[in-house]
Amino acid sequence: MAVLFSIALADRVNMLRKELAALNLRLEDKVRDRTKKLETTNKELISARDALWGEMELAKKIQTVLLPIKPQFPDMSCQYT
């Protein structure tokens, strides 16, 4: 009886080991897939940030060109220098 119980227990342990190995492989696949998605999303965010930064630099240049070099206000006693 003890021998049969030992064989059954060993069989169950082996079955659980195989199941654990399969779950581990699926988990590794999921981690790999999600890591790829995160890398893609990160690249898209960096691209969007760079595009926005470029637009902000262009707006800055346009605003700088539109401003007078030394604004003067004739109706006021002080002037910007």
Residue pairs with C-beta under 8 A, 6 or more apart in sequence:
70 79
70 80
70 81
71 80
72 79
72 80
73 79
